[in-house]
Amino acid sequence: MLVIESTGISDVGRKRKGNEDALLLDDSMNLFVVADGMGGHKAGEVASNIVVKTIHDYMKRFNDNSSEVEELEDSDNSLSKYANRLVSSIHLANKGIYGLSQTNESYQGMGSTVSAVLFTEENLIAANVGDSPIYLIHDGSIELLSVPHTVLAEQAAIDPEGARKLGPHFRHMLTQAVGIGLTLKPDVCETPCFKGDILVLSSDGLSDKVTPEEILETVKNEKLQKTCQALVDLANERGGDDNVTVIVLKVKDKKNKKGALRGLLSKIWNIVYNFSFK
């Protein structure tokens, strides 16, 4: 079982009147989510909150050990059951937002990104739609676990030279978002994690202003509780053009259930042995 320390902040920034970002930190489930909404008339705020609430409510049903909970049909045999559940929760959020946008004129065209991290007994699962990044800091280096669903990123993967000729606005032109269509395909990464690993989830209000190398340096130099505020402050100092949401997670310990059971049995045996021969 993994022991996770978590902290998070969502800040309106310097230019926006409202906050269309949403975040979730559930330490009891080791579930963490960042959503960045889009759409006028507060529709972005509605979309991001639907994403967070839907994922939380769906995953919580399994955590409550209810015998009535059924796995959804849209499962991928290459993924673990935990990853499939997380993906299913994103699909549910997509259906909810899309359905609402079709029945309410003021919500037409609304959508949201999502970046979610779920820790299991040994691994971490990272799932995303859109361009809200998930970074893993391990052994002094930082890497991107999420896959940016933007025109610029996807063009760069196919034709790096051609991507350099695209204008900067293509950097934020999403190829996928939650709620803008009937279907979507989240990207999923399942990987082992280790004591001392740190994850940073954010909206693009941070990643537009602060480089991965600066995130790494901030995490190294600040205590976990101060890291979020330091990153938000840095983004705001550089303009704060967008809402800024940051979650920082640290793997504090790994407790193996089998090892814990062996330890408990060993203690019981020692007590019985000492009592018997006294």
DRENZALO-965665 format. One record per residue (C-alpha): x, z, y; residue in three letters. Coordinates in steps of 0.1 Angstrom, whole numbers, plus 2048, in hexadecimal, padded with zeros to 3 digits. Each point is the difference from the previous one (the first is absolute). Example, Ala and Ser with C-alpha at 12.3 -4.5 7.8 and 13.67 -1.06 7.14 Angstrom:
! DRENZALO-965665
SITE    u    w    v   aa
SITE  87B  84E  7D3  ALA
SITE  80E  7F9  822  SER
//
This chain:
! DRENZALO-965665
SITE    u    w    v   aa
SITE  800  800  800  MET
SITE  80D  7F6  822  LEU
SITE  801  819  81D  VAL
SITE  7FB  7ED  821  ILE
SITE  805  80C  824  GLU
SITE  7EB  7EC  818  SER
SITE  7FB  7FC  825  THR
SITE  7ED  7E7  816  GLY
SITE  7F6  7F7  823  ILE
SITE  7E9  7E6  80F  SER
SITE  805  7F9  825  ASP
SITE  7EC  7EA  817  VAL
SITE  820  7F2  811  GLY
SITE  805  7F8  825  ARG
SITE  7EA  7E1  804  LYS
SITE  7E1  803  7EA  ARG
SITE  7E1  814  80A  LYS
SITE  7F5  807  7DC  GLY
SITE  811  806  7DF  ASN
SITE  7F8  7E7  7E5  GLU
SITE  818  80F  7E7  ASP
SITE  7F7  819  7E5  ALA
SITE  814  814  7E8  LEU
SITE  7FB  816  7E2  LEU
SITE  816  81C  7F2  LEU
SITE  7F3  810  7E1  ASP
SITE  81C  817  7F2  ASP
SITE  7E9  80C  7E3  SER
SITE  7FE  7DC  7F3  MET
SITE  822  7F4  80D  ASN
SITE  7ED  7E3  810  LEU
SITE  809  7F3  823  PHE
SITE  7F2  7E2  813  VAL
SITE  805  7EE  822  VAL
SITE  7E6  7E7  80C  ALA
SITE  802  7EB  820  ASP
SITE  7DE  7F2  80A  GLY
SITE  7F8  7E1  813  MET
SITE  7E0  7F4  812  GLY
SITE  7EF  805  822  GLY
SITE  7E6  81A  80A  HIS
SITE  812  81B  7EC  LYS
SITE  7FB  7EB  7E0  ALA
SITE  825  805  7F8  GLY
SITE  7FC  825  801  GLU
SITE  7E2  7FD  7E9  VAL
SITE  812  7EA  7E7  ALA
SITE  81F  816  7FE  SER
SITE  7EB  81F  7FA  ASN
SITE  7EC  7EF  7E5  ILE
SITE  821  7F7  7EE  VAL
SITE  80D  823  801  VAL
SITE  7DF  811  7F6  LYS
SITE  7F9  7E7  7E4  THR
SITE  822  803  7F0  ILE
SITE  7FF  826  803  HIS
SITE  7DD  803  7F2  ASP
SITE  806  7E9  7E3  TYR
SITE  822  80F  7F6  MET
SITE  7F2  823  803  LYS
SITE  7E6  7F9  7E5  ARG
SITE  81C  7FC  7E7  PHE
SITE  812  81F  80D  ASN
SITE  7E0  815  7FA  ASP
SITE  802  7F7  7DB  ASN
SITE  7DC  7F4  7FF  SER
SITE  7F7  7F2  7DF  SER
SITE  7E7  7E8  811  GLU
SITE  81B  7ED  813  VAL
SITE  805  7DD  7F3  GLU
SITE  81D  7E9  806  GLU
SITE  7F7  7E1  814  LEU
SITE  802  7DE  7EE  GLU
SITE  81A  7F0  817  ASP
SITE  81E  80E  7EE  SER
SITE  822  7F2  7FB  ASP
SITE  811  805  7DE  ASN
SITE  822  800  810  SER
SITE  7F8  81F  814  LEU
SITE  7FC  824  7F6  SER
SITE  7DD  80F  801  LYS
SITE  809  813  820  TYR
SITE  80B  7E0  811  ALA
SITE  7E0  7EF  7F5  ASN
SITE  7EB  81C  80E  ARG
SITE  812  7FE  822  LEU
SITE  7FB  7DA  801  VAL
SITE  7DC  804  7F6  SER
SITE  7FB  818  81D  SER
SITE  80D  7E6  818  ILE
SITE  7E9  7E6  7F1  HIS
SITE  7E3  818  806  LEU
SITE  80A  804  824  ALA
SITE  802  7DB  804  ASN
SITE  7DC  7FB  7F3  LYS
SITE  7F4  81C  816  GLY
SITE  80F  7F3  820  ILE
SITE  7F7  7DC  7F9  TYR
SITE  7DC  809  7F8  GLY
SITE  7FC  814  820  LEU
SITE  80F  7E4  815  SER
SITE  7E7  7E7  7F1  GLN
SITE  7E2  816  808  THR
SITE  80A  80E  822  ASN
SITE  808  7E7  81C  GLU
SITE  816  817  814  SER
SITE  816  805  7E1  TYR
SITE  805  7DB  7F8  GLN
SITE  824  7F7  7F9  GLY
SITE  80C  823  7FE  MET
SITE  81B  809  7E7  GLY
SITE  81D  817  7F9  SER
SITE  823  801  7F1  THR
SITE  807  81B  7E5  VAL
SITE  81F  80F  7F3  SER
SITE  7FC  81B  7E5  ALA
SITE  817  815  7EC  VAL
SITE  7F6  814  7E1  LEU
SITE  818  816  7ED  PHE
SITE  7FB  805  7DA  THR
SITE  813  818  7EA  GLU
SITE  820  7EB  801  GLU
SITE  7FA  7E1  816  ASN
SITE  7F4  7F5  821  LEU
SITE  7E7  7E4  805  ILE
SITE  800  7ED  821  ALA
SITE  7E3  7E8  807  ALA
SITE  7FA  7EC  820  ASN
SITE  7EC  7E5  811  VAL
SITE  80B  7F3  822  GLY
SITE  81F  809  813  ASP
SITE  801  826  802  SER
SITE  822  808  7F0  PRO
SITE  80A  818  7E5  ILE
SITE  825  809  800  TYR
SITE  813  813  7E4  LEU
SITE  81F  813  80A  ILE
SITE  816  806  7E1  HIS
SITE  824  80A  7FE  ASP
SITE  807  7FA  825  GLY
SITE  7F0  7DD  802  SER
SITE  7DE  7F3  80A  ILE
SITE  7EC  7E4  7F0  GLU
SITE  7DD  7F1  805  LEU
SITE  7E9  807  7E3  LEU
SITE  7E1  7EF  80F  SER
SITE  7FC  7DA  803  VAL
SITE  7F7  7F4  824  PRO
SITE  7E2  7E9  7FE  HIS
SITE  807  7EC  820  THR
SITE  805  7DB  807  VAL
SITE  824  806  80B  LEU
SITE  80A  815  7E2  ALA
SITE  7F0  7E8  7E7  GLU
SITE  810  7E2  811  GLN
SITE  822  811  800  ALA
SITE  7FD  806  7DA  ALA
SITE  7FA  7DA  7FB  ILE
SITE  815  7F1  81C  ASP
SITE  816  818  814  PRO
SITE  80C  7E5  817  GLU
SITE  7DD  7F4  808  GLY
SITE  7F4  824  806  ALA
SITE  81A  804  81C  ARG
SITE  7EE  7E4  813  LYS
SITE  7DF  812  800  LEU
SITE  7F5  813  81F  GLY
SITE  800  826  801  PRO
SITE  7D9  801  7FE  HIS
SITE  803  7F5  7DC  PHE
SITE  810  821  7F8  ARG
SITE  7DE  811  804  HIS
SITE  7EA  7E4  7F2  MET
SITE  7F4  810  7E0  LEU
SITE  7FA  7EB  7E0  THR
SITE  7EE  81E  7F0  GLN
SITE  7EC  81D  80D  ALA
SITE  7E7  818  7F2  VAL
SITE  7DC  7F6  808  GLY
SITE  804  7DD  80E  ILE
SITE  7F6  7EE  7E0  GLY
SITE  7EF  805  7DE  LEU
SITE  821  803  7ED  THR
SITE  824  80B  806  LEU
SITE  81F  806  7EC  LYS
SITE  813  821  808  PRO
SITE  825  800  7F8  ASP
SITE  80A  81D  7EA  VAL
SITE  822  810  7F8  CYS
SITE  805  81B  7E5  GLU
SITE  822  810  800  THR
SITE  811  820  7F5  PRO
SITE  808  819  81C  CYS
SITE  819  81C  802  PHE
SITE  805  821  811  LYS
SITE  80A  7FA  824  GLY
SITE  7EF  7DE  803  ASP
SITE  7ED  7FB  821  ILE
SITE  7E4  7E7  807  LEU
SITE  7F4  7F5  822  VAL
SITE  7DE  7EF  804  LEU
SITE  7F7  7F3  822  SER
SITE  7EA  7E8  814  SER
SITE  811  7E3  812  ASP
SITE  7FF  815  820  GLY
SITE  81F  810  7F2  LEU
SITE  811  7E3  7ED  SER
SITE  7FD  7E9  81F  ASP
SITE  814  818  815  LYS
SITE  817  812  7E7  VAL
SITE  817  7EF  7E7  THR
SITE  804  80C  7DC  PRO
SITE  824  80A  808  GLU
SITE  7F3  816  81C  GLU
SITE  7E5  80F  7EA  ILE
SITE  81C  808  7E7  LEU
SITE  815  810  81A  GLU
SITE  7E3  815  80E  THR
SITE  7F7  80C  7DE  VAL
SITE  824  80A  7F9  LYS
SITE  804  813  821  ASN
SITE  7DE  812  803  GLU
SITE  7EE  819  7EB  LYS
SITE  7E2  7F1  7EF  LEU
SITE  7E7  812  817  GLN
SITE  811  7F1  81E  LYS
SITE  806  7DD  7F2  THR
SITE  7DD  7F3  806  CYS
SITE  7FF  80B  824  GLN
SITE  823  7F2  807  ALA
SITE  7F6  7DE  7F2  LEU
SITE  7DF  800  814  VAL
SITE  813  80A  820  ASP
SITE  819  7E4  7FB  LEU
SITE  7E4  7E6  7FC  ALA
SITE  7EF  80C  81F  ASN
SITE  821  801  814  GLU
SITE  803  7DB  7F8  ARG
SITE  7DE  7F7  80E  GLY
SITE  7E6  810  7E8  GLY
SITE  7ED  7DF  800  ASP
SITE  7EC  809  7E2  ASP
SITE  7F3  81E  7ED  ASN
SITE  81C  811  7ED  VAL
SITE  7FA  811  7DE  THR
SITE  81B  80E  7EA  VAL
SITE  800  814  7DF  ILE
SITE  821  80E  7F3  VAL
SITE  802  80C  7DC  LEU
SITE  81C  811  7EE  LYS
SITE  804  806  7DA  VAL
SITE  809  825  7FF  LYS
SITE  800  805  7DB  ASP
SITE  7F8  7F1  7DE  LYS
SITE  7F0  818  7E7  LYS
SITE  7FD  7F3  7DD  ASN
SITE  7E2  80C  7EE  LYS
SITE  811  800  7DE  LYS
SITE  81E  812  80E  GLY
SITE  7E9  81A  810  ALA
SITE  7EE  805  7DF  LEU
SITE  821  805  7ED  ARG
SITE  80B  819  81B  GLY
SITE  7E0  814  7FC  LEU
SITE  803  800  7DA  LEU
SITE  824  80B  803  SER
SITE  7F6  81D  816  LYS
SITE  7E4  80B  7E8  ILE
SITE  818  7FE  7E3  TRP
SITE  81A  816  812  ASN
SITE  7E5  81A  808  ILE
SITE  7F5  801  7DB  VAL
SITE  823  801  7F3  TYR
SITE  80B  81C  817  ASN
SITE  7E1  814  7F8  PHE
SITE  804  7FB  7DB  SER
SITE  824  80C  7FE  PHE
SITE  7FD  81E  818  LYS
//
